[in-house]
Amino acid sequence: MAVEARIRELGSRHQSLDQQIQEEMRRPAADNDRLKDLKRQKLRLKEEMESLRERMH
């Protein structure tokens, strides 16, 4: 159960990062360094979620 809770937590953070990315992209002068950092963080979370899911099965 703790693993499922961790996956949900990571999913929530992943969604939050996605929103931040969308907001940054809507800005007239988007900060490319910030976008790269947010996307990198989002990818790390996705990889961690996938890894946890694989361990559950």
Biopython code that builds the backbone (N, CA, C, O; Angstrom):
import numpy as np
from Bio.PDB.StructureBuilder import StructureBuilder

atoms = [
    (1, "MET", "N", (0.812, -1.195, 0.000)),
    (1, "MET", "CA", (0.000, 0.000, 0.000)),
    (1, "MET", "C", (0.859, 1.265, 0.000)),
    (1, "MET", "O", (0.494, 2.252, -0.637)),
    (2, "ALA", "N", (1.962, 1.253, 0.683)),
    (2, "ALA", "CA", (2.810, 2.436, 0.746)),
    (2, "ALA", "C", (3.325, 2.805, -0.648)),
    (2, "ALA", "O", (3.484, 3.982, -0.970)),
    (3, "VAL", "N", (3.580, 1.791, -1.462)),
    (3, "VAL", "CA", (4.067, 2.035, -2.820)),
    (3, "VAL", "C", (2.982, 2.732, -3.634)),
    (3, "VAL", "O", (3.273, 3.659, -4.390)),
    (4, "GLU", "N", (1.735, 2.293, -3.482)),
    (4, "GLU", "CA", (0.629, 2.915, -4.216)),
    (4, "GLU", "C", (0.464, 4.372, -3.800)),
    (4, "GLU", "O", (0.208, 5.234, -4.640)),
    (5, "ALA", "N", (0.608, 4.645, -2.518)),
    (5, "ALA", "CA", (0.509, 6.022, -2.025)),
    (5, "ALA", "C", (1.632, 6.873, -2.610)),
    (5, "ALA", "O", (1.415, 8.027, -2.981)),
    (6, "ARG", "N", (2.816, 6.307, -2.689)),
    (6, "ARG", "CA", (3.959, 7.029, -3.263)),
    (6, "ARG", "C", (3.713, 7.339, -4.740)),
    (6, "ARG", "O", (4.022, 8.432, -5.214)),
    (7, "ILE", "N", (3.153, 6.363, -5.459)),
    (7, "ILE", "CA", (2.851, 6.570, -6.872)),
    (7, "ILE", "C", (1.820, 7.684, -7.035)),
    (7, "ILE", "O", (1.947, 8.523, -7.927)),
    (8, "ARG", "N", (0.804, 7.695, -6.181)),
    (8, "ARG", "CA", (-0.213, 8.763, -6.242)),
    (8, "ARG", "C", (0.415, 10.125, -5.954)),
    (8, "ARG", "O", (0.100, 11.111, -6.620)),
    (9, "GLU", "N", (1.298, 10.175, -4.966)),
    (9, "GLU", "CA", (1.983, 11.427, -4.624)),
    (9, "GLU", "C", (2.817, 11.916, -5.808)),
    (9, "GLU", "O", (2.774, 13.093, -6.164)),
    (10, "LEU", "N", (3.564, 11.011, -6.407)),
    (10, "LEU", "CA", (4.390, 11.367, -7.562)),
    (10, "LEU", "C", (3.519, 11.814, -8.733)),
    (10, "LEU", "O", (3.873, 12.743, -9.458)),
    (11, "GLY", "N", (2.380, 11.150, -8.912)),
    (11, "GLY", "CA", (1.456, 11.515, -9.980)),
    (11, "GLY", "C", (0.923, 12.925, -9.794)),
    (11, "GLY", "O", (0.774, 13.681, -10.754)),
    (12, "SER", "N", (0.641, 13.266, -8.552)),
    (12, "SER", "CA", (0.156, 14.608, -8.243)),
    (12, "SER", "C", (1.230, 15.650, -8.551)),
    (12, "SER", "O", (0.943, 16.692, -9.141)),
    (13, "ARG", "N", (2.450, 15.364, -8.152)),
    (13, "ARG", "CA", (3.557, 16.287, -8.432)),
    (13, "ARG", "C", (3.806, 16.400, -9.937)),
    (13, "ARG", "O", (4.107, 17.479, -10.448)),
    (14, "HIS", "N", (3.675, 15.264, -10.643)),
    (14, "HIS", "CA", (3.847, 15.220, -12.093)),
    (14, "HIS", "C", (2.813, 16.133, -12.755)),
    (14, "HIS", "O", (3.144, 16.900, -13.659)),
    (15, "GLN", "N", (1.577, 16.047, -12.308)),
    (15, "GLN", "CA", (0.505, 16.877, -12.850)),
    (15, "GLN", "C", (0.757, 18.359, -12.557)),
    (15, "GLN", "O", (0.518, 19.216, -13.408)),
    (16, "SER", "N", (1.235, 18.649, -11.363)),
    (16, "SER", "CA", (1.544, 20.027, -10.989)),
    (16, "SER", "C", (2.647, 20.596, -11.896)),
    (16, "SER", "O", (2.559, 21.739, -12.343)),
    (17, "LEU", "N", (3.666, 19.805, -12.157)),
    (17, "LEU", "CA", (4.741, 20.244, -13.047)),
    (17, "LEU", "C", (4.205, 20.486, -14.453)),
    (17, "LEU", "O", (4.611, 21.437, -15.120)),
    (18, "ASP", "N", (3.295, 19.627, -14.904)),
    (18, "ASP", "CA", (2.704, 19.803, -16.220)),
    (18, "ASP", "C", (1.979, 21.144, -16.303)),
    (18, "ASP", "O", (2.079, 21.845, -17.310)),
    (19, "GLN", "N", (1.257, 21.497, -15.256)),
    (19, "GLN", "CA", (0.556, 22.782, -15.219)),
    (19, "GLN", "C", (1.556, 23.941, -15.254)),
    (19, "GLN", "O", (1.345, 24.931, -15.955)),
    (20, "GLN", "N", (2.632, 23.808, -14.501)),
    (20, "GLN", "CA", (3.653, 24.864, -14.492)),
    (20, "GLN", "C", (4.284, 25.033, -15.873)),
    (20, "GLN", "O", (4.561, 26.150, -16.308)),
    (21, "ILE", "N", (4.503, 23.920, -16.548)),
    (21, "ILE", "CA", (5.073, 23.962, -17.903)),
    (21, "ILE", "C", (4.113, 24.683, -18.841)),
    (21, "ILE", "O", (4.526, 25.545, -19.616)),
    (22, "GLN", "N", (2.838, 24.330, -18.768)),
    (22, "GLN", "CA", (1.841, 24.968, -19.623)),
    (22, "GLN", "C", (1.769, 26.472, -19.358)),
    (22, "GLN", "O", (1.685, 27.268, -20.293)),
    (23, "GLU", "N", (1.802, 26.851, -18.090)),
    (23, "GLU", "CA", (1.761, 28.272, -17.733)),
    (23, "GLU", "C", (2.986, 29.011, -18.279)),
    (23, "GLU", "O", (2.871, 30.111, -18.819)),
    (24, "GLU", "N", (4.142, 28.399, -18.131)),
    (24, "GLU", "CA", (5.372, 29.029, -18.617)),
    (24, "GLU", "C", (5.329, 29.186, -20.142)),
    (24, "GLU", "O", (5.781, 30.200, -20.672)),
    (25, "MET", "N", (4.791, 28.195, -20.842)),
    (25, "MET", "CA", (4.733, 28.246, -22.298)),
    (25, "MET", "C", (3.752, 29.316, -22.788)),
    (25, "MET", "O", (3.895, 29.818, -23.903)),
    (26, "ARG", "N", (2.772, 29.664, -21.975)),
    (26, "ARG", "CA", (1.799, 30.695, -22.351)),
    (26, "ARG", "C", (2.367, 32.107, -22.198)),
    (26, "ARG", "O", (1.843, 33.062, -22.771)),
    (27, "ARG", "N", (3.435, 32.224, -21.427)),
    (27, "ARG", "CA", (4.027, 33.553, -21.218)),
    (27, "ARG", "C", (4.616, 34.064, -22.533)),
    (27, "ARG", "O", (5.157, 33.285, -23.318)),
    (28, "PRO", "N", (4.511, 35.362, -22.770)),
    (28, "PRO", "CA", (5.059, 35.927, -24.015)),
    (28, "PRO", "C", (6.560, 35.658, -24.181)),
    (28, "PRO", "O", (7.025, 35.391, -25.289)),
    (29, "ALA", "N", (7.297, 35.727, -23.107)),
    (29, "ALA", "CA", (8.744, 35.481, -23.166)),
    (29, "ALA", "C", (9.073, 34.323, -22.229)),
    (29, "ALA", "O", (9.627, 34.518, -21.147)),
    (30, "ALA", "N", (8.725, 33.129, -22.660)),
    (30, "ALA", "CA", (8.949, 31.940, -21.832)),
    (30, "ALA", "C", (10.437, 31.782, -21.514)),
    (30, "ALA", "O", (11.297, 32.026, -22.359)),
    (31, "ASP", "N", (10.716, 31.373, -20.292)),
    (31, "ASP", "CA", (12.090, 31.143, -19.839)),
    (31, "ASP", "C", (12.475, 29.713, -20.220)),
    (31, "ASP", "O", (12.038, 28.751, -19.587)),
    (32, "ASN", "N", (13.295, 29.587, -21.256)),
    (32, "ASN", "CA", (13.661, 28.255, -21.756)),
    (32, "ASN", "C", (14.415, 27.424, -20.733)),
    (32, "ASN", "O", (14.242, 26.206, -20.683)),
    (33, "ASP", "N", (15.244, 28.055, -19.920)),
    (33, "ASP", "CA", (15.970, 27.306, -18.885)),
    (33, "ASP", "C", (14.997, 26.737, -17.859)),
    (33, "ASP", "O", (15.135, 25.593, -17.428)),
    (34, "ARG", "N", (14.018, 27.541, -17.474)),
    (34, "ARG", "CA", (13.000, 27.070, -16.524)),
    (34, "ARG", "C", (12.197, 25.927, -17.142)),
    (34, "ARG", "O", (11.916, 24.930, -16.477)),
    (35, "LEU", "N", (11.829, 26.074, -18.411)),
    (35, "LEU", "CA", (11.079, 25.006, -19.086)),
    (35, "LEU", "C", (11.874, 23.704, -19.106)),
    (35, "LEU", "O", (11.326, 22.637, -18.827)),
    (36, "LYS", "N", (13.157, 23.787, -19.433)),
    (36, "LYS", "CA", (14.002, 22.589, -19.450)),
    (36, "LYS", "C", (14.045, 21.933, -18.083)),
    (36, "LYS", "O", (13.945, 20.711, -17.971)),
    (37, "ASP", "N", (14.195, 22.749, -17.036)),
    (37, "ASP", "CA", (14.261, 22.227, -15.680)),
    (37, "ASP", "C", (12.943, 21.556, -15.286)),
    (37, "ASP", "O", (12.951, 20.465, -14.715)),
    (38, "LEU", "N", (11.832, 22.192, -15.583)),
    (38, "LEU", "CA", (10.521, 21.625, -15.248)),
    (38, "LEU", "C", (10.291, 20.310, -15.991)),
    (38, "LEU", "O", (9.798, 19.341, -15.414)),
    (39, "LYS", "N", (10.649, 20.285, -17.265)),
    (39, "LYS", "CA", (10.472, 19.064, -18.059)),
    (39, "LYS", "C", (11.373, 17.941, -17.550)),
    (39, "LYS", "O", (10.976, 16.776, -17.545)),
    (40, "ARG", "N", (12.574, 18.290, -17.127)),
    (40, "ARG", "CA", (13.497, 17.300, -16.585)),
    (40, "ARG", "C", (12.931, 16.701, -15.291)),
    (40, "ARG", "O", (12.976, 15.489, -15.078)),
    (41, "GLN", "N", (12.400, 17.574, -14.440)),
    (41, "GLN", "CA", (11.794, 17.106, -13.190)),
    (41, "GLN", "C", (10.601, 16.194, -13.469)),
    (41, "GLN", "O", (10.429, 15.160, -12.824)),
    (42, "LYS", "N", (9.789, 16.590, -14.435)),
    (42, "LYS", "CA", (8.599, 15.810, -14.792)),
    (42, "LYS", "C", (9.009, 14.429, -15.297)),
    (42, "LYS", "O", (8.393, 13.426, -14.936)),
    (43, "LEU", "N", (10.039, 14.374, -16.126)),
    (43, "LEU", "CA", (10.520, 13.096, -16.644)),
    (43, "LEU", "C", (11.042, 12.205, -15.517)),
    (43, "LEU", "O", (10.776, 11.003, -15.503)),
    (44, "ARG", "N", (11.785, 12.790, -14.574)),
    (44, "ARG", "CA", (12.284, 12.006, -13.433)),
    (44, "ARG", "C", (11.138, 11.386, -12.646)),
    (44, "ARG", "O", (11.202, 10.221, -12.253)),
    (45, "LEU", "N", (10.090, 12.171, -12.418)),
    (45, "LEU", "CA", (8.932, 11.659, -11.680)),
    (45, "LEU", "C", (8.266, 10.518, -12.448)),
    (45, "LEU", "O", (7.890, 9.502, -11.862)),
    (46, "LYS", "N", (8.123, 10.690, -13.752)),
    (46, "LYS", "CA", (7.504, 9.651, -14.577)),
    (46, "LYS", "C", (8.316, 8.356, -14.504)),
    (46, "LYS", "O", (7.759, 7.269, -14.354)),
    (47, "GLU", "N", (9.628, 8.488, -14.611)),
    (47, "GLU", "CA", (10.497, 7.303, -14.547)),
    (47, "GLU", "C", (10.388, 6.619, -13.195)),
    (47, "GLU", "O", (10.367, 5.390, -13.123)),
    (48, "GLU", "N", (10.318, 7.402, -12.121)),
    (48, "GLU", "CA", (10.195, 6.820, -10.786)),
    (48, "GLU", "C", (8.851, 6.111, -10.632)),
    (48, "GLU", "O", (8.785, 5.030, -10.047)),
    (49, "MET", "N", (7.792, 6.706, -11.147)),
    (49, "MET", "CA", (6.477, 6.067, -11.070)),
    (49, "MET", "C", (6.484, 4.743, -11.833)),
    (49, "MET", "O", (5.971, 3.740, -11.339)),
    (50, "GLU", "N", (7.058, 4.738, -13.026)),
    (50, "GLU", "CA", (7.127, 3.518, -13.827)),
    (50, "GLU", "C", (7.941, 2.440, -13.122)),
    (50, "GLU", "O", (7.577, 1.265, -13.146)),
    (51, "SER", "N", (9.027, 2.837, -12.503)),
    (51, "SER", "CA", (9.866, 1.894, -11.778)),
    (51, "SER", "C", (9.098, 1.267, -10.613)),
    (51, "SER", "O", (9.172, 0.059, -10.389)),
    (52, "LEU", "N", (8.367, 2.091, -9.882)),
    (52, "LEU", "CA", (7.575, 1.582, -8.764)),
    (52, "LEU", "C", (6.474, 0.647, -9.242)),
    (52, "LEU", "O", (6.212, -0.381, -8.619)),
    (53, "ARG", "N", (5.836, 1.002, -10.340)),
    (53, "ARG", "CA", (4.772, 0.144, -10.886)),
    (53, "ARG", "C", (5.336, -1.212, -11.301)),
    (53, "ARG", "O", (4.700, -2.241, -11.077)),
    (54, "GLU", "N", (6.523, -1.221, -11.903)),
    (54, "GLU", "CA", (7.140, -2.473, -12.321)),
    (54, "GLU", "C", (7.442, -3.361, -11.113)),
    (54, "GLU", "O", (7.283, -4.580, -11.185)),
    (55, "ARG", "N", (7.872, -2.762, -10.015)),
    (55, "ARG", "CA", (8.185, -3.546, -8.820)),
    (55, "ARG", "C", (6.940, -4.166, -8.202)),
    (55, "ARG", "O", (7.011, -5.203, -7.541)),
    (56, "MET", "N", (5.794, -3.516, -8.425)),
    (56, "MET", "CA", (4.540, -4.026, -7.849)),
    (56, "MET", "C", (4.069, -5.282, -8.568)),
    (56, "MET", "O", (3.342, -6.092, -7.993)),
    (57, "HIS", "N", (4.486, -5.452, -9.842)),
    (57, "HIS", "CA", (3.993, -6.582, -10.641)),
    (57, "HIS", "C", (4.970, -7.670, -10.754)),
    (57, "HIS", "O", (4.694, -8.684, -11.395)),
]
sb = StructureBuilder()
sb.init_structure("model")
sb.init_model(0)
sb.init_chain("A")
sb.init_seg("    ")
for serial, (resi, resn, name, xyz) in enumerate(atoms, 1):
    if name == "N":
        sb.init_residue(resn, " ", resi, " ")
    sb.init_atom(name, np.array(xyz, "f"), 0.0, 1.0, " ", f" {name:<3s}", serial, name[0])
structure = sb.get_structure()
